[in-house]
Amino acid sequence: MLDFDLAVIYEAPTKALKQAVKRNMRRFPPDFMFELTKEEWKELVTNCDQIPESMKHSYIPPFAFTEHGVTMLSTVLRSDVAIHRGNIYRPERHQRGYTHTT
């Protein structure tokens, strides 16, 4: 998921989300999160109709988060929504691990 989509989910400004990530980069290894290159961002804007119009002309490429990165993001954002979302993800991970072991 891209940072601006997650900002909507976590009810936080995209700028605040990016600042929280940059302050906690050690928590986001490459398999959790990466920043699109300018070329990747340009190609995505060209090929994807789902990008909000307000984001299409941004000169700052977004961060892209994997499932683990989304979960980690809920631990670095300081909001009640982020805490609540983080608690929702926890049981899912437990159940998934359980189904793989049976």
C-alpha positions in Angstrom: 0.0 0.0 0.0 1.1 3.5 -0.7 1.7 6.1 2.1 -1.2 8.4 1.0 -3.7 5.5 1.1 -2.4 4.5 4.6 -2.7 8.1 5.7 -6.4 8.0 5.0 -6.8 4.7 6.9 -4.8 5.9 9.9 -6.5 9.3 9.7 -3.2 11.1 9.7 -1.7 13.6 7.3 0.7 12.0 4.7 3.4 14.3 5.8 3.1 13.2 9.5 3.1 9.6 8.4 6.3 10.1 6.4 8.0 11.9 9.3 7.1 9.1 11.7 8.6 6.6 9.3 11.8 8.6 8.7 12.3 9.0 12.5 12.0 5.2 12.8 13.8 3.9 9.7 15.4 1.0 11.6 11.9 -0.4 12.1 11.3 -0.5 8.4 13.7 -2.8 6.6 13.4 -3.1 2.8 11.0 -6.1 3.0 8.6 -3.8 5.1 8.8 -0.6 3.2 10.6 1.2 0.3 10.4 4.5 -1.4 9.4 4.4 -5.1 12.0 5.9 -7.4 10.9 9.0 -9.5 10.7 6.7 -12.6 8.6 4.1 -10.8 6.2 6.8 -9.5 5.9 8.4 -12.9 5.1 5.0 -14.5 2.5 4.2 -11.7 0.8 7.5 -12.3 0.7 6.8 -16.0 -0.7 3.3 -15.7 -3.0 3.5 -12.6 -6.4 5.2 -12.6 -6.8 4.7 -8.9 -4.3 7.4 -7.8 -6.1 10.5 -6.4 -5.8 13.5 -8.7 -4.2 15.5 -5.9 -1.3 13.0 -5.7 -0.7 12.6 -9.4 1.4 15.7 -9.6 3.4 15.3 -6.4 7.1 15.6 -7.0 7.8 13.5 -3.9 7.6 9.7 -4.6 5.5 7.8 -2.1 6.6 5.1 0.3 5.2 1.6 -0.5 4.5 -0.7 2.5 4.2 -4.5 2.6 1.8 -6.2 5.0 4.5 -6.2 7.7 5.3 -2.6 7.1 1.6 -1.6 7.5 1.6 -3.4 10.9 4.8 -1.7 12.0 3.4 1.6 10.9 0.7 1.3 13.5 3.4 1.2 16.2 5.2 4.4 15.2 2.1 6.6 14.6 0.9 8.3 17.7 -2.8 8.3 17.4 -5.7 6.3 18.8 -6.7 5.2 15.3 -3.2 3.7 14.7 -3.3 1.9 18.1 -6.7 0.5 17.3 -5.7 -0.6 13.8 -2.6 -2.2 15.2 -4.7 -4.2 17.6 -6.9 -5.4 14.8 -4.0 -6.8 12.8 -2.6 -8.8 15.8 -5.3 -11.5 15.9 -5.2 -12.0 12.2 -1.5 -12.8 12.3 -2.1 -15.3 15.1 -4.9 -17.0 13.3 -2.9 -17.2 10.1 0.0 -18.8 11.9 -2.3 -21.3 13.6 -3.9 -22.4 10.3 -0.4 -23.1 8.8 0.6 -25.3 11.7 -2.5 -27.6 11.6 
